[in-house]
């Protein structure tokens, strides 16, 4: 039995294949396993970021369209976002604790 295992372990094709797998899987700096895992994680994060940014673009397009067409919305938006007021009014801003 021991001689059979030793014979298999001395097989040059098996040794060359194992050496290639170890080199390609762990040692090669461009294509190793750990780098592939990190790249896959980065890709997933970028896909999430792309989805978020596409949603923001749609939101901003809708806002820009409303600001161009609805004059009452422009006044409301200016008051809420930029604290603008009319000449003869006082605006109190309530800040929750």
C-alpha positions, 0 to 999 in steps of 0.5 A: 500500500505504501509503495503505491502511494509513493508511486502516485506521489512521484508521478511527474504530471501530478506534481506539475499539476499540483505545483501549477494549482498552488502557483496560480491559486495563491502565489501569482499576484495578479490572479490569486484567490485572495485578490479575486475575492477582494475584486468580487467584493469591490464589484458588489460595492460598486454595483450598490453605489451605481444603483444608489447614484442612479436613484439620486439622478432620477430624484434630481431630474424629477426635482429639476423638472418640478422646479422648472414648471411649478412656480409655487413649488419653487417658492416652497423649496426655497423657503424649506431648503434655503430659509428664504423669506418675504420682506415683511415676515419673520421666520422662526426655525424650530430645532428638536432636541 
